[in-house]
Amino acid sequence: MAKFAIMGFGTVGGGVAEVLRLNGGAIAEKLGEPLSLQYILDLRDLSETPYADKAVKDFSILENDPELELVVEAIGGAKAALEFTRRALLAGKHVVTSNKELVAAHGRELLAIAREKNVSYLFEASVGGGIPVLRPLSQCLSGNRVQEIVGILNGTTNYILTRMVQDGVSFDEALREAQAKGYAEQNPAADVEGLDACRKICILSDLAWGGEVRPEAVHTQGITAIDLRDVAIASGAGYRIKLLGRALALPDGRLAAYVAPHLVPLSCPVAGVDDVFNAIMIRGNAVGDVMFYGRGAGDLPTASAVMGDIIDALQHRGSPRKLGWDRDAALVDFDTELPLYWYLRGDFTPPPGSQILSDGAVIVGPVSHREAKALVQRFAAQVMLPVLR
Amino acid sequence: MAKFAIMGFGTVGGGVAEVLRLNGGAIAEKLGEPLSLQYILDLRDLSETPYADKAVKDFSILENDPELELVVEAIGGAKAALEFTRRALLAGKHVVTSNKELVAAHGRELLAIAREKNVSYLFEASVGGGIPVLRPLSQCLSGNRVQEIVGILNGTTNYILTRMVQDGVSFDEALREAQAKGYAEQNPAADVEGLDACRKICILSDLAWGGEVRPEAVHTQGITAIDLRDVAIASGAGYRIKLLGRALALPDGRLAAYVAPHLVPLSCPVAGVDDVFNAIMIRGNAVGDVMFYGRGAGDLPTASAVMGDIIDALQHRGSPRKLGWDRDAALVDFDTELPLYWYLRGDFTPPPGSQILSDGAVIVGPVSHREAKALVQRFAAQVMLPVLR
């Protein structure tokens, strides 16, 4: 019997308990032993739930139970989650999480502790929800030099943009809908300002190239300024506007990483990924382009990834997978060192050599972010978005 | 230093050597030791290649080298490949392959030997070429009950169908083009008659449900009878014709598996997968639908998957991943027990209740294959294809 605990009984934590209830028999068959949920750590009152007998409020009960092998951290944030993850690993317990904020900010330290204690710290669910992407990247594609990662990493903003593109709904209205459907938080800043996507592209980069990319070093632009006019112009020219996280290995060995709404040509498979779906494209020097697609959020999809990690950790007791990034990544300066194509719109004379779209919109490039900003000022353009090529 | 050999120096074997040449430094970093290609077993004369000093013609040299840890089987077929794989595993060597024919027909026996000898027998490259799909299925999605697998599993036939759909080229002409481009063999039967896709859906089913599905038990229909009229009618009605391998878990616990050209609605992400690309959709009861997309063949993409398996096998020496199927799958009778929707075309009076398309084509269902064949006879229809819903 393998014993585990869930910390934080919200959407993800509840989903993990539900997946165990649904699929416990099949999971036990794969593990060769039953998987038993011993504790649920939550400050809320769980006495009216089916899990009343498992509820505890004191982390030290988990920490001090020598039979408890694994803890699911579904608290979120980087305060209690950080402290309890650290202490659980130090107590020799495997930890599985979907907490991208914690992994992006403190994964390096936590993975080092896990290595030292010979346990697993796994976080497949932190990127792409239920979509398998981190394990394929770090295992199946390990014979490649990764050249680029680009993806729709946030389901909430993809839902909002899909509503704007397909139905001409304004950003504000689409956001209200997303909140009503439970896709967006009441405070949607982390989603619509791109921070959630930023954390995910950091984790992907950390794993792909083995150097830490810190979220605060990543140029991050959200979708709050996207206007229906740009949506219409882009559609007319054969593009979709998508919020992308993107990371590239440059020929000199340095990395570029940024988050921004892009014009994506319809010929790119990512352009057709709508609603709350996510898709992550990885380019390797041997495999070419591979894409992973599915629901990037939700209780059961996220719990699916957590459960896959739980099974993996318990199947590899004593020989945990080697994961980690133990140096700083060398990043280029996004502002000056990464030439891109840019969509500009405004009531202006187009810069020479630009590709003319419609309604005062053009595509220029390749030029750096700083040069594009200079063009915006010089020609009095109003909007500026990178274009995926 | 980890020492390995390649058996069979054709497209895949040559690709593995090339990936090692390209990425050997990065691979050594992941392994913590250099990966050294010791032998290439091939009956051809390799004296004019850069690998002349590694060429051997006698398998027993590999078998009897106690320092040789791993063998890549890239011979193909199920004769010498079977014998050498068996002997390599019995000699305690890990074996990695892309040989779907061998895995589909003899995987059960070979995995049992591997388990007994505590070595790995890995075959990620046998399905989807470079696309990570078997490891995500057996690891990341292991917390799910898999409900359905459906995919474009053969790049050659997808290229042919894409040319027919997009450019109105006939089957015969598209096949000649595919041969000229090196996508199709001079004897294209295994591709165009669906056998290659059949072997792949068997391997996916074996892993997803743990029971062996034998290729000869799977209803398999190829694309040789696809007519440009059906392509045009399908396009006009919002469908693409795609050769799909499909496997379903039915409520009574039995499986259905078959291969056939389907009408796929454009709303399904698989419909937009063109040219030589493959895509595999997996539906789990927790994760919902996830899709894996990329190049399903080619020397470097396939070698990428082989190299991922090599690294995995060597990283888990002594604790190989538990894989296998050690019972027969319970299959429904495709002819009578699997109700589907069917596209029928002919110069006939449509059956009552059918959905009328154009040019004498209708969609009927859900009815069994046998009932659909009876409708074909009764109404003198000429063409009959399943429709994906």
Interface residues (C-beta under 8 A of the other chain):
Chain A: G15 V19 L22 N23 A26 I27 E29 K30 E124 G130 I131 P132 R135 P136 Q139 C140 L141 S142 G143 N144 R145 G210 P269 G272 V273 G284 N285 A286 V287 G288 D289 V290 M291 F292 Y293 G294 R295 G298 L300 P301 A303 S304 A305 V306 M307 G308 I310 I311 D312 Q315 H316 G318 S319 R321 K322
Chain B: G15 V19 L22 N23 A26 I27 E29 K30 E124 G130 I131 P132 R135 P136 Q139 C140 L141 S142 G143 N144 R145 G210 P269 G272 V273 G284 N285 A286 V287 G288 D289 V290 M291 F292 Y293 G294 R295 G298 L300 P301 A303 S304 A305 V306 M307 G308 I310 I311 D312 Q315 H316 G318 S319 R321 K322
